[in-house]
Amino acid sequence: MPAIAHIDVGLAAKRVAPKINVGWLILASEFIEVIFMILWAAWIETIPTQKAGSYSPWSHSVVLGLFWSLLAGAVIFWRYKNPRTGILIGLLVFSHTLLDSVTSPKTAFYAGDTGMPVFLGSSMTIGLGLWRDETVAMIGEYGFVLAGLIIYLIERKKLKVQTS
């Protein structure tokens, strides 16, 4: 559930990247979750429960979030030879880490969550804890998605008017 708010960043990015398919923008903003799911399937990382926070330093630590962002941006730049697109994709991937650092620890969803690890094996975690309160978390999750969807729909309408 807490991963849904990242979609809003991908939707809203349509405003600055009208030529990029919105699916790719959303995928970039959720890329760290994709990494997490691959590592979870390989039993390297764990899903948080009510009793224990997750173990996800390979996908969700601050340092590795920066690494995944740089890697994604570099791959897109290399593939398409477009610095602007590479930077945008890298920023979208990093937006995941930024949002998580504001919302973690997400104790409204996972009582045992302790925050975002700074690096692999680090006991030091960060997070402002915006998602500690369930009401704030629910309003934030759905509110962010709604805001992103509104921005996307406005931009889509502008693009249709310009092409007609």
ABEGO torsion letter per residue (X at the ends): XAAAAAAAAAAAAAAABAABBAAAAAAAAAAAAAAAAAAAAAGABBBBBAABBBBAAAAABAAAAAAAAAAAAAAAAAAAGBAAAAAAAAAAAAAAAAAAAAAOBBAAABAABAEBBABBGBABBBEAGAAABAAAAAAAAAAAAAAAAAAAAAAAAAAAAAAX
